[in-house]
């Protein structure tokens, strides 16, 4: 079998499996950003394409790989794969559903706490010799404990539920909105309840995003959405940057409607220095906690990615049904 990988070569080879499977595969790795014609030339008879989820797979690329049978996202996201083109060629599309849910959940909680406790500015204050003044400021101003917050989840899939599971022991009040509510048994286990979107936005101290990028969710967090959020609330995004209208979020921070935002991902990615959210006035800029889209990139996650991808490669070689098929 011929395997073409678009992504990081060192990372790919670090996580290769037992040679009993890998030795049956001819593999070529091309870096992110490689032009389609060069990708195709690297392994023109590729049957299986493994792709970093931030790399596009266009109709043009699909059409110049005539033997392609499987496109597999290295992550959970697959929104940059031209699904219509794949479907028209009878190509199966798979992802690594759920592999990073626990890691993303930990990161979501990290960003919540970082915003509540103003961690970034506190760190800077100590480094600048303003420790006591900053401590006294917060002794007067105060800040909420996570257990005293109502946390509203937009989406309740793998990462949303994993975050709820971790927060349940913090005694946080939790509610969620999704198109199809969970069962009563699931809600009981998670300690969360369904709530209509407008009510959830208006009453939650923290809104945490856990939805994929679709036509429905792209730019879902716009000026109207943010305007419905509770005054002084916090937005957490460990999902995808495309879900949030950056200009609208910047405006909500500048005017003080939102207290803070914890953002693991921005749009576009890679992030450029002219991004709106990197160029806010100082007072608003100090109320954003950024991280470099690292919520799901733990050692454990890549171990599970490796298991999922190579299990599907083994299944493909054996002519067996693949796991985590998008279609």
Buried (B, 14 or more C-beta within 10 A) or exposed (E): BBBBBBBBEEBBEEBEBEEEBBEEBEBEBBBEEBEBEEBBEBBEEBBBBBBBBBBBBEBEBBBBBEEBBBBBBBBBBBBBBBBEBBEEBEBBBBBBBBBBBBBBBBBBBBBBBBBBBBBBBBEEBEEEEBEEEBEEEEEEEEEBEBEEBBBBBBBBBBBBBBBBBBBBEBEBBBBBBBEEBBEEEEBEBBBBBBBEBEEBBBBBBBBBBBBBBEEEBBBBBBEEBBEBBBEEBBBBBBBBBBBBBBEBBBBBBBEEBBBBBBBBBBBEBEBEEEBBBBEBEEEBBBBBBBBEBEBBBBEEBBEBBBBBBBBBBBBBBEEEEBBBEBE
